[in-house]
Amino acid sequence: MESKVFLGPVPLELQGIADTLARHIEAEFGAAALPLEVAQTPIPLYVNFMKPPETTLFHALFTSEPGNIL
């Protein structure tokens, strides 16, 4: 099983939904959007089935299985 993450621009037809969801998350949790260039920063860690140099900061921060970060 391989995990895939979509880090590109949000398709136009989903932009309104993404913006609404982002505002609710920011308001509820005080979080802010992670800039794409930061999210795509390569890191020297194994996260689930991802391995360096493909592993990015996004994979490590947003994994559903933090015990699988090596």
DRENKOL-918275 format. One record per residue (C-alpha): residue in one letter; chain; x negated, y, z negated. Coordinates in steps of 0.05 Angstrom, whole numbers, plus 5000, padded with zeros to 4 digits. Example, Ala and Ser with C-alpha at 12.3 -4.5 7.8 and 13.67 -1.06 7.14 Angstrom:
 res chain   px   py   pz
   A     A 4754 4910 4844
   S     A 4727 4979 4857
This chain:
 res chain   px   py   pz
   M     A 5000 5000 5000
   E     A 4973 5068 5019
   S     A 4996 5135 4990
   K     A 5005 5193 5037
   V     A 5010 5266 5019
   F     A 5036 5320 5065
   L     A 4997 5384 5053
   G     A 5015 5421 5116
   P     A 5065 5478 5125
   V     A 5136 5462 5104
   P     A 5179 5450 5166
   L     A 5224 5510 5180
   E     A 5288 5471 5167
   L     A 5264 5454 5097
   Q     A 5234 5522 5079
   G     A 5296 5548 5042
   I     A 5301 5485 5000
   A     A 5227 5486 4984
   D     A 5230 5560 4963
   T     A 5290 5548 4918
   L     A 5258 5488 4886
   A     A 5193 5526 4876
   R     A 5229 5584 4842
   H     A 5265 5536 4794
   I     A 5200 5501 4776
   E     A 5164 5567 4765
   A     A 5221 5593 4721
   E     A 5230 5530 4681
   F     A 5158 5509 4670
   G     A 5118 5573 4682
   A     A 5081 5538 4738
   A     A 5055 5570 4802
   A     A 5042 5543 4871
   L     A 4974 5512 4882
   P     A 4941 5545 4942
   L     A 4932 5496 4999
   E     A 4856 5508 5003
   V     A 4850 5490 4929
   A     A 4895 5429 4935
   Q     A 4852 5402 4992
   T     A 4787 5408 4954
   P     A 4751 5341 4958
   I     A 4734 5309 4891
   P     A 4688 5251 4873
   L     A 4742 5208 4841
   Y     A 4781 5146 4858
   V     A 4856 5158 4851
   N     A 4901 5097 4863
   F     A 4881 5074 4933
   M     A 4845 5139 4953
   K     A 4769 5140 4949
   P     A 4717 5194 4961
   P     A 4709 5232 5005
   E     A 4784 5227 5023
   T     A 4807 5241 4951
   T     A 4830 5312 4939
   L     A 4846 5353 4877
   F     A 4919 5346 4895
   H     A 4915 5270 4890
   A     A 4884 5274 4820
   L     A 4931 5327 4793
   F     A 4996 5298 4819
   T     A 4988 5223 4813
   S     A 5044 5184 4781
   E     A 4993 5136 4752
   P     A 4939 5176 4715
   G     A 4909 5111 4688
   N     A 4886 5096 4759
   I     A 4838 5155 4763
   L     A 4767 5129 4761
